Amino acid sequence: MTDDHYNHLRELLEWVLRDLPRGPKLAYTLKEAIAATGIGKTSLYDDQAAGRLEMRKRGSSTIILTEELQRYLAALPAFGALP
């Protein structure tokens, strides 16, 4: 098989797989959590240091489990609520 054939097959496979349904997201990288929630990196780290958010490490990567991110967001005070 030539490189052209290999590249064509790879591109075709990527195109097919792109639209397949995927399972539920199990965890977010810090960058993904910031994009998904609109909460900044410093605020997330501050809440982690205060014990309000649990983060995990995998090598140099910081991840937040989906269930933990949902729990954290649900625990934030409601808009207009007294502190």
mmCIF file of the N, C-alpha and C atoms, coordinates in Angstrom:
data_MODEL
# 
_entry.id   MODEL 
# 
loop_
_atom_site.group_PDB 
_atom_site.id 
_atom_site.type_symbol 
_atom_site.label_atom_id 
_atom_site.label_alt_id 
_atom_site.label_comp_id 
_atom_site.label_asym_id 
_atom_site.label_entity_id 
_atom_site.label_seq_id 
_atom_site.pdbx_PDB_ins_code 
_atom_site.Cartn_x 
_atom_site.Cartn_y 
_atom_site.Cartn_z 
_atom_site.occupancy 
_atom_site.B_iso_or_equiv 
_atom_site.pdbx_formal_charge 
_atom_site.auth_seq_id 
_atom_site.auth_comp_id 
_atom_site.auth_asym_id 
_atom_site.auth_atom_id 
_atom_site.pdbx_PDB_model_num 
ATOM 1   N N  . MET A 1 1  ? 0.864   -1.172 0.000  1.00 0.00 ? 1  MET A N  1 
ATOM 2   C CA . MET A 1 1  ? 0.000   0.000  0.000  1.00 0.00 ? 1  MET A CA 1 
ATOM 3   C C  . MET A 1 1  ? 0.908   1.232  0.000  1.00 0.00 ? 1  MET A C  1 
ATOM 4   N N  . THR A 1 2  ? 0.581   2.173  -0.858 1.00 0.00 ? 2  THR A N  1 
ATOM 5   C CA . THR A 1 2  ? 1.396   3.383  -0.935 1.00 0.00 ? 2  THR A CA 1 
ATOM 6   C C  . THR A 1 2  ? 0.993   4.367  0.149  1.00 0.00 ? 2  THR A C  1 
ATOM 7   N N  . ASP A 1 3  ? 1.824   5.356  0.375  1.00 0.00 ? 3  ASP A N  1 
ATOM 8   C CA . ASP A 1 3  ? 1.520   6.390  1.367  1.00 0.00 ? 3  ASP A CA 1 
ATOM 9   C C  . ASP A 1 3  ? 0.243   7.139  1.013  1.00 0.00 ? 3  ASP A C  1 
ATOM 10  N N  . ASP A 1 4  ? 0.004   7.349  -0.284 1.00 0.00 ? 4  ASP A N  1 
ATOM 11  C CA . ASP A 1 4  ? -1.226  8.033  -0.705 1.00 0.00 ? 4  ASP A CA 1 
ATOM 12  C C  . ASP A 1 4  ? -2.459  7.226  -0.325 1.00 0.00 ? 4  ASP A C  1 
ATOM 13  N N  . HIS A 1 5  ? -2.404  5.905  -0.533 1.00 0.00 ? 5  HIS A N  1 
ATOM 14  C CA . HIS A 1 5  ? -3.525  5.047  -0.159 1.00 0.00 ? 5  HIS A CA 1 
ATOM 15  C C  . HIS A 1 5  ? -3.728  5.060  1.352  1.00 0.00 ? 5  HIS A C  1 
ATOM 16  N N  . TYR A 1 6  ? -2.625  4.951  2.081  1.00 0.00 ? 6  TYR A N  1 
ATOM 17  C CA . TYR A 1 6  ? -2.700  4.969  3.543  1.00 0.00 ? 6  TYR A CA 1 
ATOM 18  C C  . TYR A 1 6  ? -3.319  6.277  4.035  1.00 0.00 ? 6  TYR A C  1 
ATOM 19  N N  . ASN A 1 7  ? -2.870  7.394  3.513  1.00 0.00 ? 7  ASN A N  1 
ATOM 20  C CA . ASN A 1 7  ? -3.401  8.697  3.926  1.00 0.00 ? 7  ASN A CA 1 
ATOM 21  C C  . ASN A 1 7  ? -4.877  8.835  3.576  1.00 0.00 ? 7  ASN A C  1 
ATOM 22  N N  . HIS A 1 8  ? -5.255  8.339  2.409  1.00 0.00 ? 8  HIS A N  1 
ATOM 23  C CA . HIS A 1 8  ? -6.665  8.412  2.013  1.00 0.00 ? 8  HIS A CA 1 
ATOM 24  C C  . HIS A 1 8  ? -7.536  7.568  2.950  1.00 0.00 ? 8  HIS A C  1 
ATOM 25  N N  . LEU A 1 9  ? -7.089  6.363  3.264  1.00 0.00 ? 9  LEU A N  1 
ATOM 26  C CA . LEU A 1 9  ? -7.846  5.505  4.173  1.00 0.00 ? 9  LEU A CA 1 
ATOM 27  C C  . LEU A 1 9  ? -7.936  6.116  5.570  1.00 0.00 ? 9  LEU A C  1 
ATOM 28  N N  . ARG A 1 10 ? -6.847  6.701  6.039  1.00 0.00 ? 10 ARG A N  1 
ATOM 29  C CA . ARG A 1 10 ? -6.845  7.337  7.352  1.00 0.00 ? 10 ARG A CA 1 
ATOM 30  C C  . ARG A 1 10 ? -7.835  8.505  7.386  1.00 0.00 ? 10 ARG A C  1 
ATOM 31  N N  . GLU A 1 11 ? -7.818  9.340  6.353  1.00 0.00 ? 11 GLU A N  1 
ATOM 32  C CA . GLU A 1 11 ? -8.756  10.465 6.283  1.00 0.00 ? 11 GLU A CA 1 
ATOM 33  C C  . GLU A 1 11 ? -10.199 9.980  6.220  1.00 0.00 ? 11 GLU A C  1 
ATOM 34  N N  . LEU A 1 12 ? -10.458 8.929  5.471  1.00 0.00 ? 12 LEU A N  1 
ATOM 35  C CA . LEU A 1 12 ? -11.797 8.370  5.369  1.00 0.00 ? 12 LEU A CA 1 
ATOM 36  C C  . LEU A 1 12 ? -12.258 7.827  6.716  1.00 0.00 ? 12 LEU A C  1 
ATOM 37  N N  . LEU A 1 13 ? -11.380 7.114  7.413  1.00 0.00 ? 13 LEU A N  1 
ATOM 38  C CA . LEU A 1 13 ? -11.711 6.569  8.726  1.00 0.00 ? 13 LEU A CA 1 
ATOM 39  C C  . LEU A 1 13 ? -11.992 7.697  9.719  1.00 0.00 ? 13 LEU A C  1 
ATOM 40  N N  . GLU A 1 14 ? -11.182 8.740  9.726  1.00 0.00 ? 14 GLU A N  1 
ATOM 41  C CA . GLU A 1 14 ? -11.413 9.884  10.610 1.00 0.00 ? 14 GLU A CA 1 
ATOM 42  C C  . GLU A 1 14 ? -12.764 10.537 10.308 1.00 0.00 ? 14 GLU A C  1 
ATOM 43  N N  . TRP A 1 15 ? -13.117 10.643 9.034  1.00 0.00 ? 15 TRP A N  1 
ATOM 44  C CA . TRP A 1 15 ? -14.385 11.253 8.646  1.00 0.00 ? 15 TRP A CA 1 
ATOM 45  C C  . TRP A 1 15 ? -15.566 10.415 9.142  1.00 0.00 ? 15 TRP A C  1 
ATOM 46  N N  . VAL A 1 16 ? -15.452 9.096  9.011  1.00 0.00 ? 16 VAL A N  1 
ATOM 47  C CA . VAL A 1 16 ? -16.523 8.201  9.452  1.00 0.00 ? 16 VAL A CA 1 
ATOM 48  C C  . VAL A 1 16 ? -16.658 8.241  10.973 1.00 0.00 ? 16 VAL A C  1 
ATOM 49  N N  . LEU A 1 17 ? -15.553 8.160  11.680 1.00 0.00 ? 17 LEU A N  1 
ATOM 50  C CA . LEU A 1 17 ? -15.587 8.128  13.140 1.00 0.00 ? 17 LEU A CA 1 
ATOM 51  C C  . LEU A 1 17 ? -16.017 9.452  13.755 1.00 0.00 ? 17 LEU A C  1 
ATOM 52  N N  . ARG A 1 18 ? -15.817 10.544 13.055 1.00 0.00 ? 18 ARG A N  1 
ATOM 53  C CA . ARG A 1 18 ? -16.146 11.870 13.568 1.00 0.00 ? 18 ARG A CA 1 
ATOM 54  C C  . ARG A 1 18 ? -17.618 11.986 13.967 1.00 0.00 ? 18 ARG A C  1 
ATOM 55  N N  . ASP A 1 19 ? -18.497 11.369 13.233 1.00 0.00 ? 19 ASP A N  1 
ATOM 56  C CA . ASP A 1 19 ? -19.929 11.525 13.466 1.00 0.00 ? 19 ASP A CA 1 
ATOM 57  C C  . ASP A 1 19 ? -20.558 10.385 14.272 1.00 0.00 ? 19 ASP A C  1 
ATOM 58  N N  . LEU A 1 20 ? -19.751 9.427  14.704 1.00 0.00 ? 20 LEU A N  1 
ATOM 59  C CA . LEU A 1 20 ? -20.303 8.341  15.507 1.00 0.00 ? 20 LEU A CA 1 
ATOM 60  C C  . LEU A 1 20 ? -20.618 8.838  16.914 1.00 0.00 ? 20 LEU A C  1 
ATOM 61  N N  . PRO A 1 21 ? -21.729 8.369  17.467 1.00 0.00 ? 21 PRO A N  1 
ATOM 62  C CA . PRO A 1 21 ? -22.031 8.769  18.845 1.00 0.00 ? 21 PRO A CA 1 
ATOM 63  C C  . PRO A 1 21 ? -20.971 8.215  19.790 1.00 0.00 ? 21 PRO A C  1 
ATOM 64  N N  . ARG A 1 22 ? -20.638 9.001  20.785 1.00 0.00 ? 22 ARG A N  1 
ATOM 65  C CA . ARG A 1 22 ? -19.651 8.585  21.771 1.00 0.00 ? 22 ARG A CA 1 
ATOM 66  C C  . ARG A 1 22 ? -20.338 8.396  23.106 1.00 0.00 ? 22 ARG A C  1 
ATOM 67  N N  . GLY A 1 23 ? -19.679 7.661  23.969 1.00 0.00 ? 23 GLY A N  1 
ATOM 68  C CA . GLY A 1 23 ? -20.208 7.442  25.307 1.00 0.00 ? 23 GLY A CA 1 
ATOM 69  C C  . GLY A 1 23 ? -20.138 8.721  26.117 1.00 0.00 ? 23 GLY A C  1 
ATOM 70  N N  . PRO A 1 24 ? -20.662 8.673  27.312 1.00 0.00 ? 24 PRO A N  1 
ATOM 71  C CA . PRO A 1 24 ? -20.644 9.864  28.158 1.00 0.00 ? 24 PRO A CA 1 
ATOM 72  C C  . PRO A 1 24 ? -19.210 10.257 28.501 1.00 0.00 ? 24 PRO A C  1 
ATOM 73  N N  . LYS A 1 25 ? -18.991 11.546 28.617 1.00 0.00 ? 25 LYS A N  1 
ATOM 74  C CA . LYS A 1 25 ? -17.678 12.065 28.984 1.00 0.00 ? 25 LYS A CA 1 
ATOM 75  C C  . LYS A 1 25 ? -17.445 11.762 30.460 1.00 0.00 ? 25 LYS A C  1 
ATOM 76  N N  . LEU A 1 26 ? -16.347 11.120 30.775 1.00 0.00 ? 26 LEU A N  1 
ATOM 77  C CA . LEU A 1 26 ? -16.060 10.702 32.142 1.00 0.00 ? 26 LEU A CA 1 
ATOM 78  C C  . LEU A 1 26 ? -15.307 11.757 32.938 1.00 0.00 ? 26 LEU A C  1 
ATOM 79  N N  . ALA A 1 27 ? -14.515 12.570 32.238 1.00 0.00 ? 27 ALA A N  1 
ATOM 80  C CA . ALA A 1 27 ? -13.713 13.578 32.934 1.00 0.00 ? 27 ALA A CA 1 
ATOM 81  C C  . ALA A 1 27 ? -13.390 14.718 31.983 1.00 0.00 ? 27 ALA A C  1 
ATOM 82  N N  . TYR A 1 28 ? -13.052 15.848 32.584 1.00 0.00 ? 28 TYR A N  1 
ATOM 83  C CA . TYR A 1 28 ? -12.662 17.034 31.834 1.00 0.00 ? 28 TYR A CA 1 
ATOM 84  C C  . TYR A 1 28 ? -11.235 17.411 32.179 1.00 0.00 ? 28 TYR A C  1 
ATOM 85  N N  . THR A 1 29 ? -10.468 17.815 31.179 1.00 0.00 ? 29 THR A N  1 
ATOM 86  C CA . THR A 1 29 ? -9.193  18.440 31.486 1.00 0.00 ? 29 THR A CA 1 
ATOM 87  C C  . THR A 1 29 ? -9.517  19.804 32.088 1.00 0.00 ? 29 THR A C  1 
ATOM 88  N N  . LEU A 1 30 ? -8.547  20.424 32.690 1.00 0.00 ? 30 LEU A N  1 
ATOM 89  C CA . LEU A 1 30 ? -8.778  21.739 33.272 1.00 0.00 ? 30 LEU A CA 1 
ATOM 90  C C  . LEU A 1 30 ? -9.229  22.727 32.200 1.00 0.00 ? 30 LEU A C  1 
ATOM 91  N N  . LYS A 1 31 ? -8.593  22.665 31.052 1.00 0.00 ? 31 LYS A N  1 
ATOM 92  C CA . LYS A 1 31 ? -8.944  23.557 29.938 1.00 0.00 ? 31 LYS A CA 1 
ATOM 93  C C  . LYS A 1 31 ? -10.396 23.324 29.486 1.00 0.00 ? 31 LYS A C  1 
ATOM 94  N N  . GLU A 1 32 ? -10.810 22.062 29.405 1.00 0.00 ? 32 GLU A N  1 
ATOM 95  C CA . GLU A 1 32 ? -12.189 21.743 29.020 1.00 0.00 ? 32 GLU A CA 1 
ATOM 96  C C  . GLU A 1 32 ? -13.178 22.206 30.083 1.00 0.00 ? 32 GLU A C  1 
ATOM 97  N N  . ALA A 1 33 ? -12.821 22.042 31.369 1.00 0.00 ? 33 ALA A N  1 
ATOM 98  C CA . ALA A 1 33 ? -13.704 22.474 32.457 1.00 0.00 ? 33 ALA A CA 1 
ATOM 99  C C  . ALA A 1 33 ? -13.886 23.985 32.429 1.00 0.00 ? 33 ALA A C  1 
ATOM 100 N N  . ILE A 1 34 ? -12.826 24.718 32.144 1.00 0.00 ? 34 ILE A N  1 
ATOM 101 C CA . ILE A 1 34 ? -12.911 26.174 32.032 1.00 0.00 ? 34 ILE A CA 1 
ATOM 102 C C  . ILE A 1 34 ? -13.845 26.553 30.887 1.00 0.00 ? 34 ILE A C  1 
ATOM 103 N N  . ALA A 1 35 ? -13.674 25.898 29.741 1.00 0.00 ? 35 ALA A N  1 
ATOM 104 C CA . ALA A 1 35 ? -14.524 26.199 28.574 1.00 0.00 ? 35 ALA A CA 1 
ATOM 105 C C  . ALA A 1 35 ? -15.980 25.823 28.830 1.00 0.00 ? 35 ALA A C  1 
ATOM 106 N N  . ALA A 1 36 ? -16.201 24.691 29.509 1.00 0.00 ? 36 ALA A N  1 
ATOM 107 C CA . ALA A 1 36 ? -17.559 24.206 29.738 1.00 0.00 ? 36 ALA A CA 1 
ATOM 108 C C  . ALA A 1 36 ? -18.312 25.038 30.770 1.00 0.00 ? 36 ALA A C  1 
ATOM 109 N N  . THR A 1 37 ? -17.601 25.565 31.763 1.00 0.00 ? 37 THR A N  1 
ATOM 110 C CA . THR A 1 37 ? -18.282 26.261 32.864 1.00 0.00 ? 37 THR A CA 1 
ATOM 111 C C  . THR A 1 37 ? -18.166 27.769 32.811 1.00 0.00 ? 37 THR A C  1 
ATOM 112 N N  . GLY A 1 38 ? -17.144 28.278 32.143 1.00 0.00 ? 38 GLY A N  1 
ATOM 113 C CA . GLY A 1 38 ? -16.905 29.718 32.151 1.00 0.00 ? 38 GLY A CA 1 
ATOM 114 C C  . GLY A 1 38 ? -16.231 30.189 33.433 1.00 0.00 ? 38 GLY A C  1 
ATOM 115 N N  . ILE A 1 39 ? -15.830 29.255 34.271 1.00 0.00 ? 39 ILE A N  1 
ATOM 116 C CA . ILE A 1 39 ? -15.138 29.583 35.514 1.00 0.00 ? 39 ILE A CA 1 
ATOM 117 C C  . ILE A 1 39 ? -13.644 29.544 35.240 1.00 0.00 ? 39 ILE A C  1 
ATOM 118 N N  . GLY A 1 40 ? -12.934 30.564 35.676 1.00 0.00 ? 40 GLY A N  1 
ATOM 119 C CA . GLY A 1 40 ? -11.520 30.685 35.376 1.00 0.00 ? 40 GLY A CA 1 
ATOM 120 C C  . GLY A 1 40 ? -10.643 29.704 36.132 1.00 0.00 ? 40 GLY A C  1 
ATOM 121 N N  . LYS A 1 41 ? -9.442  29.548 35.618 1.00 0.00 ? 41 LYS A N  1 
ATOM 122 C CA . LYS A 1 41 ? -8.458  28.622 36.172 1.00 0.00 ? 41 LYS A CA 1 
ATOM 123 C C  . LYS A 1 41 ? -8.140  28.946 37.631 1.00 0.00 ? 41 LYS A C  1 
ATOM 124 N N  . THR A 1 42 ? -7.916  30.225 37.924 1.00 0.00 ? 42 THR A N  1 
ATOM 125 C CA . THR A 1 42 ? -7.576  30.620 39.293 1.00 0.00 ? 42 THR A CA 1 
ATOM 126 C C  . THR A 1 42 ? -8.714  30.310 40.251 1.00 0.00 ? 42 THR A C  1 
ATOM 127 N N  . SER A 1 43 ? -9.955  30.576 39.837 1.00 0.00 ? 43 SER A N  1 
ATOM 128 C CA . SER A 1 43 ? -11.109 30.286 40.695 1.00 0.00 ? 43 SER A CA 1 
ATOM 129 C C  . SER A 1 43 ? -11.248 28.787 40.944 1.00 0.00 ? 43 SER A C  1 
ATOM 130 N N  . LEU A 1 44 ? -11.018 27.978 39.910 1.00 0.00 ? 44 LEU A N  1 
ATOM 131 C CA . LEU A 1 44 ? -11.104 26.527 40.083 1.00 0.00 ? 44 LEU A CA 1 
ATOM 132 C C  . LEU A 1 44 ? -10.023 26.042 41.043 1.00 0.00 ? 44 LEU A C  1 
ATOM 133 N N  . TYR A 1 45 ? -8.810  26.547 40.884 1.00 0.00 ? 45 TYR A N  1 
ATOM 134 C CA . TYR A 1 45 ? -7.737  26.150 41.798 1.00 0.00 ? 45 TYR A CA 1 
ATOM 135 C C  . TYR A 1 45 ? -7.994  26.649 43.213 1.00 0.00 ? 45 TYR A C  1 
ATOM 136 N N  . ASP A 1 46 ? -8.540  27.864 43.359 1.00 0.00 ? 46 ASP A N  1 
ATOM 137 C CA . ASP A 1 46 ? -8.882  28.377 44.691 1.00 0.00 ? 46 ASP A CA 1 
ATOM 138 C C  . ASP A 1 46 ? -9.920  27.480 45.363 1.00 0.00 ? 46 ASP A C  1 
ATOM 139 N N  . ASP A 1 47 ? -10.940 27.079 44.609 1.00 0.00 ? 47 ASP A N  1 
ATOM 140 C CA . ASP A 1 47 ? -11.982 26.210 45.165 1.00 0.00 ? 47 ASP A CA 1 
ATOM 141 C C  . ASP A 1 47 ? -11.435 24.817 45.470 1.00 0.00 ? 47 ASP A C  1 
ATOM 142 N N  . GLN A 1 48 ? -10.488 24.360 44.692 1.00 0.00 ? 48 GLN A N  1 
ATOM 143 C CA . GLN A 1 48 ? -9.846  23.078 44.974 1.00 0.00 ? 48 GLN A CA 1 
ATOM 144 C C  . GLN A 1 48 ? -9.050  23.181 46.275 1.00 0.00 ? 48 GLN A C  1 
ATOM 145 N N  . ALA A 1 49 ? -8.308  24.262 46.447 1.00 0.00 ? 49 ALA A N  1 
ATOM 146 C CA . ALA A 1 49 ? -7.511  24.459 47.666 1.00 0.00 ? 49 ALA A CA 1 
ATOM 147 C C  . ALA A 1 49 ? -8.398  24.574 48.904 1.00 0.00 ? 49 ALA A C  1 
ATOM 148 N N  . ALA A 1 50 ? -9.603  25.142 48.734 1.00 0.00 ? 50 ALA A N  1 
ATOM 149 C CA . ALA A 1 50 ? -10.544 25.310 49.844 1.00 0.00 ? 50 ALA A CA 1 
ATOM 150 C C  . ALA A 1 50 ? -11.359 24.047 50.108 1.00 0.00 ? 50 ALA A C  1 
ATOM 151 N N  . GLY A 1 51 ? -11.150 23.002 49.295 1.00 0.00 ? 51 GLY A N  1 
ATOM 152 C CA . GLY A 1 51 ? -11.870 21.746 49.513 1.00 0.00 ? 51 GLY A CA 1 
ATOM 153 C C  . GLY A 1 51 ? -13.242 21.704 48.875 1.00 0.00 ? 51 GLY A C  1 
ATOM 154 N N  . ARG A 1 52 ? -13.565 22.660 48.029 1.00 0.00 ? 52 ARG A N  1 
ATOM 155 C CA . ARG A 1 52 ? -14.877 22.689 47.382 1.00 0.00 ? 52 ARG A CA 1 
ATOM 156 C C  . ARG A 1 52 ? -14.909 21.938 46.052 1.00 0.00 ? 52 ARG A C  1 
ATOM 157 N N  . LEU A 1 53 ? -13.740 21.613 45.510 1.00 0.00 ? 53 LEU A N  1 
ATOM 158 C CA . LEU A 1 53 ? -13.650 20.934 44.215 1.00 0.00 ? 53 LEU A CA 1 
ATOM 159 C C  . LEU A 1 53 ? -12.490 19.954 44.262 1.00 0.00 ? 53 LEU A C  1 
ATOM 160 N N  . GLU A 1 54 ? -12.761 18.718 43.859 1.00 0.00 ? 54 GLU A N  1 
ATOM 161 C CA . GLU A 1 54 ? -11.709 17.699 43.840 1.00 0.00 ? 54 GLU A CA 1 
ATOM 162 C C  . GLU A 1 54 ? -11.176 17.527 42.430 1.00 0.00 ? 54 GLU A C  1 
ATOM 163 N N  . MET A 1 55 ? -9.879  17.664 42.298 1.00 0.00 ? 55 MET A N  1 
ATOM 164 C CA . MET A 1 55 ? -9.210  17.458 41.017 1.00 0.00 ? 55 MET A CA 1 
ATOM 165 C C  . MET A 1 55 ? -8.345  16.216 41.131 1.00 0.00 ? 55 MET A C  1 
ATOM 166 N N  . ARG A 1 56 ? -8.039  15.618 39.997 1.00 0.00 ? 56 ARG A N  1 
ATOM 167 C CA . ARG A 1 56 ? -7.191  14.432 39.951 1.00 0.00 ? 56 ARG A CA 1 
ATOM 168 C C  . ARG A 1 56 ? -5.980  14.742 39.072 1.00 0.00 ? 56 ARG A C  1 
ATOM 169 N N  . LYS A 1 57 ? -4.905  14.006 39.295 1.00 0.00 ? 57 LYS A N  1 
ATOM 170 C CA . LYS A 1 57 ? -3.705  14.154 38.482 1.00 0.00 ? 57 LYS A CA 1 
ATOM 171 C C  . LYS A 1 57 ? -3.416  12.852 37.752 1.00 0.00 ? 57 LYS A C  1 
ATOM 172 N N  . ARG A 1 58 ? -3.030  12.978 36.521 1.00 0.00 ? 58 ARG A N  1 
ATOM 173 C CA . ARG A 1 58 ? -2.541  11.848 35.714 1.00 0.00 ? 58 ARG A CA 1 
ATOM 174 C C  . ARG A 1 58 ? -1.285  12.353 35.035 1.00 0.00 ? 58 ARG A C  1 
ATOM 175 N N  . GLY A 1 59 ? -0.150  12.025 35.622 1.00 0.00 ? 59 GLY A N  1 
ATOM 176 C CA . GLY A 1 59 ? 1.098   12.605 35.123 1.00 0.00 ? 59 GLY A CA 1 
ATOM 177 C C  . GLY A 1 59 ? 1.062   14.098 35.381 1.00 0.00 ? 59 GLY A C  1 
ATOM 178 N N  . SER A 1 60 ? 1.254   14.879 34.335 1.00 0.00 ? 60 SER A N  1 
ATOM 179 C CA . SER A 1 60 ? 1.211   16.337 34.491 1.00 0.00 ? 60 SER A CA 1 
ATOM 180 C C  . SER A 1 60 ? -0.182  16.900 34.207 1.00 0.00 ? 60 SER A C  1 
ATOM 181 N N  . SER A 1 61 ? -1.115  16.048 33.808 1.00 0.00 ? 61 SER A N  1 
ATOM 182 C CA . SER A 1 61 ? -2.465  16.515 33.470 1.00 0.00 ? 61 SER A CA 1 
ATOM 183 C C  . SER A 1 61 ? -3.351  16.595 34.710 1.00 0.00 ? 61 SER A C  1 
ATOM 184 N N  . THR A 1 62 ? -4.111  17.661 34.790 1.00 0.00 ? 62 THR A N  1 
ATOM 185 C CA . THR A 1 62 ? -5.114  17.825 35.839 1.00 0.00 ? 62 THR A CA 1 
ATOM 186 C C  . THR A 1 62 ? -6.468  17.553 35.228 1.00 0.00 ? 62 THR A C  1 
ATOM 187 N N  . ILE A 1 63 ? -7.251  16.662 35.851 1.00 0.00 ? 63 ILE A N  1 
ATOM 188 C CA . ILE A 1 63 ? -8.586  16.356 35.348 1.00 0.00 ? 63 ILE A CA 1 
ATOM 189 C C  . ILE A 1 63 ? -9.604  16.484 36.479 1.00 0.00 ? 63 ILE A C  1 
ATOM 190 N N  . ILE A 1 64 ? -10.835 16.712 36.067 1.00 0.00 ? 64 ILE A N  1 
ATOM 191 C CA . ILE A 1 64 ? -11.953 16.775 37.005 1.00 0.00 ? 64 ILE A CA 1 
ATOM 192 C C  . ILE A 1 64 ? -12.995 15.785 36.501 1.00 0.00 ? 64 ILE A C  1 
ATOM 193 N N  . LEU A 1 65 ? -13.362 14.836 37.348 1.00 0.00 ? 65 LEU A N  1 
ATOM 194 C CA . LEU A 1 65 ? -14.384 13.865 36.962 1.00 0.00 ? 65 LEU A CA 1 
ATOM 195 C C  . LEU A 1 65 ? -15.705 14.587 36.694 1.00 0.00 ? 65 LEU A C  1 
ATOM 196 N N  . THR A 1 66 ? -16.445 14.120 35.722 1.00 0.00 ? 66 THR A N  1 
ATOM 197 C CA . THR A 1 66 ? -17.711 14.745 35.338 1.00 0.00 ? 66 THR A CA 1 
ATOM 198 C C  . THR A 1 66 ? -18.660 14.859 36.526 1.00 0.00 ? 66 THR A C  1 
ATOM 199 N N  . GLU A 1 67 ? -18.792 13.787 37.290 1.00 0.00 ? 67 GLU A N  1 
ATOM 200 C CA . GLU A 1 67 ? -19.690 13.803 38.457 1.00 0.00 ? 67 GLU A CA 1 
ATOM 201 C C  . GLU A 1 67 ? -19.265 14.868 39.469 1.00 0.00 ? 67 GLU A C  1 
ATOM 202 N N  . GLU A 1 68 ? -17.958 15.028 39.654 1.00 0.00 ? 68 GLU A N  1 
ATOM 203 C CA . GLU A 1 68 ? -17.447 16.020 40.593 1.00 0.00 ? 68 GLU A CA 1 
ATOM 204 C C  . GLU A 1 68 ? -17.719 17.435 40.093 1.00 0.00 ? 68 GLU A C  1 
ATOM 205 N N  . LEU A 1 69 ? -17.542 17.660 38.807 1.00 0.00 ? 69 LEU A N  1 
ATOM 206 C CA . LEU A 1 69 ? -17.809 18.986 38.248 1.00 0.00 ? 69 LEU A CA 1 
ATOM 207 C C  . LEU A 1 69 ? -19.295 19.327 38.373 1.00 0.00 ? 69 LEU A C  1 
ATOM 208 N N  . GLN A 1 70 ? -20.159 18.364 38.126 1.00 0.00 ? 70 GLN A N  1 
ATOM 209 C CA . GLN A 1 70 ? -21.600 18.594 38.275 1.00 0.00 ? 70 GLN A CA 1 
ATOM 210 C C  . GLN A 1 70 ? -21.965 18.869 39.731 1.00 0.00 ? 70 GLN A C  1 
ATOM 211 N N  . ARG A 1 71 ? -21.379 18.124 40.668 1.00 0.00 ? 71 ARG A N  1 
ATOM 212 C CA . ARG A 1 71 ? -21.632 18.335 42.090 1.00 0.00 ? 71 ARG A CA 1 
ATOM 213 C C  . ARG A 1 71 ? -21.170 19.724 42.524 1.00 0.00 ? 71 ARG A C  1 
ATOM 214 N N  . TYR A 1 72 ? -19.981 20.105 42.078 1.00 0.00 ? 72 TYR A N  1 
ATOM 215 C CA . TYR A 1 72 ? -19.410 21.412 42.395 1.00 0.00 ? 72 TYR A CA 1 
ATOM 216 C C  . TYR A 1 72 ? -20.316 22.543 41.895 1.00 0.00 ? 72 TYR A C  1 
ATOM 217 N N  . LEU A 1 73 ? -20.767 22.437 40.658 1.00 0.00 ? 73 LEU A N  1 
ATOM 218 C CA . LEU A 1 73 ? -21.633 23.481 40.090 1.00 0.00 ? 73 LEU A CA 1 
ATOM 219 C C  . LEU A 1 73 ? -22.954 23.554 40.818 1.00 0.00 ? 73 LEU A C  1 
ATOM 220 N N  . ALA A 1 74 ? -23.524 22.410 41.166 1.00 0.00 ? 74 ALA A N  1 
ATOM 221 C CA . ALA A 1 74 ? -24.808 22.383 41.866 1.00 0.00 ? 74 ALA A CA 1 
ATOM 222 C C  . ALA A 1 74 ? -24.687 22.974 43.269 1.00 0.00 ? 74 ALA A C  1 
ATOM 223 N N  . ALA A 1 75 ? -23.494 22.913 43.863 1.00 0.00 ? 75 ALA A N  1 
ATOM 224 C CA . ALA A 1 75 ? -23.282 23.421 45.213 1.00 0.00 ? 75 ALA A CA 1 
ATOM 225 C C  . ALA A 1 75 ? -23.011 24.922 45.254 1.00 0.00 ? 75 ALA A C  1 
ATOM 226 N N  . LEU A 1 76 ? -22.803 25.536 44.094 1.00 0.00 ? 76 LEU A N  1 
ATOM 227 C CA . LEU A 1 76 ? -22.594 26.990 44.074 1.00 0.00 ? 76 LEU A CA 1 
ATOM 228 C C  . LEU A 1 76 ? -23.862 27.688 44.521 1.00 0.00 ? 76 LEU A C  1 
ATOM 229 N N  . PRO A 1 77 ? -23.735 28.838 45.183 1.00 0.00 ? 77 PRO A N  1 
ATOM 230 C CA . PRO A 1 77 ? -24.941 29.530 45.647 1.00 0.00 ? 77 PRO A CA 1 
ATOM 231 C C  . PRO A 1 77 ? -25.820 29.977 44.477 1.00 0.00 ? 77 PRO A C  1 
ATOM 232 N N  . ALA A 1 78 ? -27.113 29.954 44.698 1.00 0.00 ? 78 ALA A N  1 
ATOM 233 C CA . ALA A 1 78 ? -28.063 30.424 43.689 1.00 0.00 ? 78 ALA A CA 1 
ATOM 234 C C  . ALA A 1 78 ? -27.905 31.936 43.520 1.00 0.00 ? 78 ALA A C  1 
ATOM 235 N N  . PHE A 1 79 ? -28.158 32.414 42.333 1.00 0.00 ? 79 PHE A N  1 
ATOM 236 C CA . PHE A 1 79 ? -28.072 33.850 42.064 1.00 0.00 ? 79 PHE A CA 1 
ATOM 237 C C  . PHE A 1 79 ? -29.026 34.602 42.999 1.00 0.00 ? 79 PHE A C  1 
ATOM 238 N N  . GLY A 1 80 ? -28.515 35.624 43.643 1.00 0.00 ? 80 GLY A N  1 
ATOM 239 C CA . GLY A 1 80 ? -29.346 36.412 44.563 1.00 0.00 ? 80 GLY A CA 1 
ATOM 240 C C  . GLY A 1 80 ? -29.428 35.849 45.957 1.00 0.00 ? 80 GLY A C  1 
ATOM 241 N N  . ALA A 1 81 ? -28.820 34.683 46.174 1.00 0.00 ? 81 ALA A N  1 
ATOM 242 C CA . ALA A 1 81 ? -28.865 34.076 47.507 1.00 0.00 ? 81 ALA A CA 1 
ATOM 243 C C  . ALA A 1 81 ? -27.917 34.836 48.451 1.00 0.00 ? 81 ALA A C  1 
ATOM 244 N N  . LEU A 1 82 ? -28.283 34.900 49.693 1.00 0.00 ? 82 LEU A N  1 
ATOM 245 C CA . LEU A 1 82 ? -27.440 35.554 50.687 1.00 0.00 ? 82 LEU A CA 1 
ATOM 246 C C  . LEU A 1 82 ? -26.277 34.626 51.032 1.00 0.00 ? 82 LEU A C  1 
ATOM 247 N N  . PRO A 1 83 ? -25.092 35.189 51.269 1.00 0.00 ? 83 PRO A N  1 
ATOM 248 C CA . PRO A 1 83 ? -23.932 34.330 51.583 1.00 0.00 ? 83 PRO A CA 1 
ATOM 249 C C  . PRO A 1 83 ? -24.067 33.649 52.927 1.00 0.00 ? 83 PRO A C  1 
# 
